[in-house]
C-alpha cells in the first residue's frame, strides 16, 4: 500500500501557509527546511510542519490539496487548530532527528 500526504507548513504561528502533496513527508519537510525547495517556500521561510493528512492514492491527495488551496484562509486556520491548537512544529512525528535541523 502506498501512502501520500497533503501537508501544511508555515513560516511561524499564523504566518504564511503553504500546502503541498508528497509521497515521502519526512523527505519533503527536510527539503523545505534545508531550502532545497526554491520559490515561494524559500522566499517566505516556510519550515514548520503544522498539519498533515494521509491518503492511499495520489489522486486523492492531489484532489485534497486543490480543495484546501481553494479554501478561505480562516478555514485553513480552523483545520490546523482542530488538530494542532498551539501551531507547534509537528515534524518530530514523522522525521528522523538527523534530517529535522533547519
N, C-alpha and C positions, 0 to 999 in steps of 0.2 A: 504494500500500500504506500503510495506517495502522499506526502504532506506538503501543503502550500500554505503560505502565511500572508495575511493582509496586516499591515502594521502602521502605527502612527508614531512618528518621532517628533520631538520638539527641541527648540533651542534652549528653552527654560520653561518654568511653570507658566502656563497660559501664554506662551510665546508663539513663534511661528510654528505652524503644523505642517508636517509632510506625511503623505500617505503613499505607501508603496506595497508591492507584492513581490514575493520571492519563494523559492523552494528550499532555501537554507537561511533561516533567520539569523543565526549566530554569525555566519559569514557576512551577511549583508549589513548587519549592525556594526560589525567590525570595520567594514569598508567605509561606512559613514563616519565612524569615529576617527579613522586614520586620514580622512579627507580624500579618499580614493574615488569618491563619487562626486564628480565635478558639478558645476552649475548651481542650482538652487540650494541644495543641502550644504555645500561648501560656503556659498555666499552668506547664508543665514546661520551658519554654525549649528546645524541640526545634528545633535549627537545623543539625545536622550530618548530611549525607547519608553513610551508611556502606555502603549496599548498594542495588543495583537490578537488575532483570531486565526484558528487553523481551519483549513478546508481539505477535502480529499481530491479535488480536481483543480487544475489550473483555470478552467473555465469559470468555476465558482469563485475562485479567488479574484480573478480579473473583474467579474461582474460585481463583486462586493466592493472592490477598490473603486470602480466607477461610481457605484452608488454612494459611497462615503464622500468621494470628491464632489459630488453634486449637492451634498447636504449643506445646510447653513452652518456657519461656524459654531453657533451655540449648540446645535445638535451634536456636533463632533465633540465639543467640550462635555456635554452631558454624557455621551457614550464613554469617554475617558474616565470621567468622575464616578460613574457607576462601578467601574472595575478598579479604579486607581484614584481614590479621592484626593490623595496628597500629591498627585502627579510625580510620584517617585520614579526614578530610573529603574525599570524592571528588567533590564538586560541581564542581571545576575541570574534570573530564572532560566536563561537559555544559553548563556555564554560560558566558554572556558575562561578562567581568570587571566590567562596569558593574552587573550585577544580583546579583553574588555577595557584596556587602557585608552586614554584619549580624552 
